[in-house]
Amino acid sequence: MMTRKVKTRFAPSPTGIMHIGNLRSALYEYLIARSRGGAFILRIEDTDRERYVEGAIEVIFRTLSQCGLHHDEGPDIGGPNGPYTQSERLPLYKKYAEQLIAQGDAYPCFCTSGTVSGNEDVDETESFGYNRRCRGIDPGTARERIRSGEAYAIRQKMPLDGKTSFTDDVYGVITVMNKELEDQILLKSDGYPTYNFANVVDDHLMEITHIVRGSEYLSSTPKYCLLYESLGWEIPHFVHLPLIVGEDGKKLSKRHGSTSFDDLIKDGYLPKAIVNMIAFLGWAPGDETEEIFSLGELEQIFRIEGINKAPAVFSYPKLNWMNEQYIRAMPFDTWKKRVQEIADPCFGDRPYDPGKLAEVLQPRVTKLSDIPAMIRFLTGRLPLSRELFYNKRAKLDADKAAYILEAIFPRLQALDEWSETGLDHLLEEAGQALDLKKGQLMGSLRAGLAAQQVTPGGAIETALILGQSESLERLDRVLDFLRKE
Ligand code: GLU
């Protein structure tokens, strides 16, 4: 039984994009560590130089920090088993690869690099895999070729018979026939390890107890288990995570919607809602029906047993719903600041009441990015039409509205206290004086101010957001229009 302190790692490749799947791995790794008093490590897997993207490491740091997934060891903060960036660990991989050669569990291969002539017939990308052509080279001859400066890679020597099994904490026992395993490259001729080798060396040296990653790595895991065995290392827990699909059951892709953290943020989702949503991509908290959990709560209740192997559906409508819950629950001052950041540039020089606007929007917004369109009727003046004032239920039309607005305009102009109570009294009194329903006054005023039939918030809220002077200017323009038509 493993009694070591639980340690998990997030091991992203710096590709510049944090996909939903990457973020889910990070979250589950973080939660497994936190729920068991363990440590969460960040390791940068940058050995695939072709995939390396400038600035990508910053994207990783920023995303983790926005999501609240703070690591205990990593390239920026160090730790006992650093360095935490693979390109800075090349001598370690070389050491263990050479040890494997010496033990007879790996061999130098002179075939793979295009720099070596005479090997054009070998194409390691073909599905049958490498044909093991260098496996039979006598070790003395191989050493000689290496000494003479010939480029070589190092390949794992797979057993040719028997089978390899391991137990995944989610998928159960997985068994493969060894003869189906390719003699995979461990170290490339440029001295860089492949993922296949580096992940084993690093996970061991960094004392990782639970390897959590996407199920696409499930089929390679027997090869890694053989490496652990060859090196005499304890095999850690494997926790492979289910595929993420869209609502049509197909692998989640851009066709379904945004698939990266940054794009979801651009779409107007809050990091907390994204984290909550992603927590449910393949995991559920037992019998509970509750779905809104803060990161702190997830840290308490997350269990590996709750991870499911069935494909996990990423539902955008559900994310919308979650985002709404987080917006509704946000402390008002924080919400107001968020609204102002978006609304200020939309209003430009026009004054408005940000507090009132935030109050009107908080129960109504689904995504932050919806706000500019939702407030267009406030930030600019929309075209007028007579139809705007037509409301069968309230028995209103353009003529009636003109009559009402004409009557209340001077009262609005004279109003000292442009407040909710001030406006409410004014409409109440004007309704009585004109012998009209207050609702008719409200309807006319709202259509007049907004030039839009459906608005978030009613007449009084609209008037308060716009302020007295803008409201009067708008009504003046409306009366002008209605008189002319
Ligand atoms: N660098 C790998 C990736 O980004 C990590 C896989 C793993 O977690 O082991 O896909």
Residues whose N, C-alpha, C, O or C-beta is under 5 A from the ligand:
A	BS01	LIG	A11 P12 S13 E45 N199 V212 R213
